[in-house]
Amino acid sequence: MNSLLLLIVVLAVSISVSGVDIKYTPYGDEDFTDVLEAEADKHHIWQIPQFDGSFKSMTEQEAKELTLLSEIPKRIKNMVSHFRNKRRKIRFFLYTQKNVVNWQEIDMDRPETLHRSFFNSSHVTRIYTHGWLNGVHVIQSQEMIDSHLMNGRKEDYNIIIVDWSLWSMTYNYYLAHLRTRKVGLKIANFIDWLHSESGLDFETTHVIGYSMGGHVAGITGKLVTKGRINTIIGLDPAMPLFWLKNPENRIADTDAEYVETIQTNGGMEGFQFPLGQATFYPNGGSRQPGCKNDFFGACAHARSVTLFAEAVAKGKDNSFDSLKCEDWQEMKDRKCSEDAQGVKIGDPGNFGRAKGVYFLNTEGEAPYGIGKF
Ligand SMILES: *[C@@H]1O[C@H](CO)[C@@H](O)[C@H](O)[C@H]1NC(C)=O
């Protein structure tokens, strides 16, 4: 189901262009979307994934002629409407050692939901956001929860899973990408509110996002007002429509005290060039072992979450050791040789330590959980 969903995600990248909704009316008075629309409009070019894994540039008109929209099977449409949250708002679900299975919803409009919850500001808070065509009921949310709370070490965290399916569940990738700004703003408001309401400590606050959610996490970091987020982690931040030269609209290395990215499908669904203060490239960062027939890179893309979860679950053992590279080119050429001295993906200890480009070889790492390699 997961790989099916991911395949659809990539398919929908190409499909979405036939349903381009340039005349989209922003919600409320947030006008960021206008700026982004103008930016996208200037380029007038769509990157359409091809079966051989490359991207083809097309004009909007050419892309529209593909008219793939009619080919979306009905069951996929049903699935999307099933996952879309009906509450008309972005929702936040808390998991801790005291409730690893049953979430507690935290609602800013009802502060008692926070005060009665197991949220504890003395623990590290990790907020996870999904991406396009995703909601909370996906394997990646479970990987986040399990790896932190069910690894056997009983360390406590406030794990908060964000649900912005209200806005992500559209085939129109273009539209969803325009919405990242206001989702980031909502999460930023939520973090500021947690700080005022219950003493959330910015120094122990991490925001983690997968795919398009990686950019949401970065934007969140740009928009908080009551402090500076300690750590932002982008799990294979999505590439289509997020321009390297436009760091305002994507995850950037200045969005938090420490920004880490784990890039597993560079040049396809994810970015190729390093985006974080520290950037990890598992297995070279474009294709992943065990991902067979990965035409669209869906498997390699999702591997960023599985590897992160795996590293978190394993904690401080000797697995996931990385090599430090001089730069991206050296990583590409597989010339990295310097031992990174225990720096590993997702480790809270990376703060103040990890910097630059890292290569790691994950062949032979046994997966702990759901995402069987
Ligand atoms: C919050 O966590 C700290 C450290 O684990 C613990 O000492 C304290 O009792 C917790 N507070 C509540 C209200 O559970």
The ligand as an SDF file (V2000), in Angstrom:
LIG
                    3D

 14 14  0  0  0  0  0  0  0  0999 V2000
    8.1740   15.7110   33.3440 C   0  0  0  0  0  0  0  0  0  0  0  0
    9.3720   15.0010   33.0980 O   0  0  0  0  0  0  0  0  0  0  0  0
   10.3230   15.0750   34.1350 C   0  0  0  0  0  0  0  0  0  0  0  0
   11.5980   14.4220   33.6320 C   0  0  0  0  0  0  0  0  0  0  0  0
   11.3320   13.1710   33.0420 O   0  0  0  0  0  0  0  0  0  0  0  0
    9.7390   14.4200   35.3860 C   0  0  0  0  0  0  0  0  0  0  0  0
   10.6540   14.5240   36.4510 O   0  0  0  0  0  0  0  0  0  0  0  0
    8.4330   15.1150   35.7540 C   0  0  0  0  0  0  0  0  0  0  0  0
    7.8350   14.4540   36.8410 O   0  0  0  0  0  0  0  0  0  0  0  0
    7.4820   15.1260   34.5610 C   0  0  0  0  0  0  0  0  0  0  0  0
    6.3110   15.9140   34.8720 N   0  0  0  0  0  0  0  0  0  0  0  0
    5.1050   15.3840   34.8610 C   0  0  0  0  0  0  0  0  0  0  0  0
    3.9850   16.3340   35.1890 C   0  0  0  0  0  0  0  0  0  0  0  0
    4.8760   14.2310   34.5870 O   0  0  0  0  0  0  0  0  0  0  0  0
  1  2  1  0
  1 10  1  0
  2  3  1  0
  3  4  1  0
  3  6  1  0
  4  5  1  0
  6  7  1  0
  6  8  1  0
  8  9  1  0
  8 10  1  0
 10 11  1  0
 11 12  1  0
 12 13  1  0
 12 14  2  0
M  END
$$$$
